[in-house]
Amino acid sequence: MQDIVIILVMTLPMLLFSVYPGLKLGDYLEEKYNIEETTKRKVVIITTIVFTLTLSSLLYYL
């Protein structure tokens, strides 16, 4: 349980580093597949959250 709390606390500063990949993926999908703006926002938010949790977990366990 303590590991999960530490990882979640580490995600807050990692948001600064993980917004850019989410924005780039959203722009790419909008340009390539002509997705709507609401779908693009969902992709950006989900990508940012997943990338943040992955980065925090890697930093904690490595």
Order of alpha helices (4+ residues) and beta strands (2+ residues): alpha-alpha
